Amino acid sequence: MKPSQVLEIFATAQKRTEPKSLVILRIFIAILFFSILIGYMYVQIVDVRLDTPIFSVNMQDTIEEEEIPMPNVHWTYQFQFSITCQIYGRMTKISSANCLSYIQQPEVSPTNGGMYEGTFKANGLNFTKFDIEKIEFTFMINDPKKPLIDDSDIGIKAQIFDSKTQDPLDMKNYEDINEHIKENILSLTDLNSYHLFSQEYHTVELSRVKRKVAEENWWNILGIPPKYTFENFVNSQLEVHPLFDAPINSYAKLALIMRTWRVPLEQEQKAKTLFDTIGQIAGVVGTLSFLYTFLFGTGTNAIQSWGIVQRMKWFGIKKGVRKHINRRYPRLPFIHASDDDKDDIIKDNHINDRDEIIERLDAVERFLKEYIVDADFLEQLEKLDNESNNSS
């Protein structure tokens, strides 16, 4: 359909009582308002889609644990070094030899620029309330290339992770295909990352958090409750003190202790959903409808309430409608009186009276057809009746 045909149909819908310029203005404002509404809806949908989820904590879900798994620890350093460890318990005694079985001594990494990397894998070791509350690591540098005084020394990098959660530094065999879960795990990479410097005793106080992470699905933005995956991670706080009573070749020490045995449960949830934005979209629709009514009124023809555009003299709508009605309905009932005001009785032989009646009835019919009655609907009914009669 050509634009001229659309304009013609729209102009016909205005009952031929508005100038074409006003019809074009109506179309322009309607398209403008509709575009604003579509743009606002698009912005809201994108905002909901990109909304950063938040984690809320219900204090009733906080649990007092008796045992908490020891964390895994990764170390990285530019020179060759070795690690020893000792687990301290009030009642349980674990020898240094047993502790060493959980340590992978540092080796040159082929993918990390020749850095030496070592790990501690807990593999079932637990901190126990009123018993095992501390594990201590001692680092010794046995690389002859390291100078005694090195101002460029950046220290041994230590990264601490929950041993019951997928290691973010070893994701190659991770099977979960949900990208949001993977991103959440990778976000823990630098959460508990520290640099251990020479001749310092580092104490890291630990706490554990359980987290319900929502699996990313398209229906989440609608506000439908998602599926959750349970993950754990540790929070930590570092304290540094001078190193005393250590072997001569000791570089630094690291002690891991529990700060609290209370484990809160965090649940991920979206701050915004599409259901939350329905009210805002409805408000925009109401505002645009009010503005359109304010400009053009509530109706589409001249006898219904007008807006500010029809009332402005600059457009000349009021004057044009008055001229149109006077020209089209010269003998409109209720406005123009009959020529014979004194005698309301119509004489049978007075042909002028009949012509006047016919003219006034015709004016009423045309006025009702253009402004009040949907004559097209009546014509369709008559057409259906005729077709029914013809078929029978």
Summary of the structure (lengths in Angstrom):
residues: 392
radius of gyration: 42.3
end to end distance: 37.4
largest distance: 139.0
contacts: 1010
relative contact order: 0.13
helix: 35%
strand: 27%
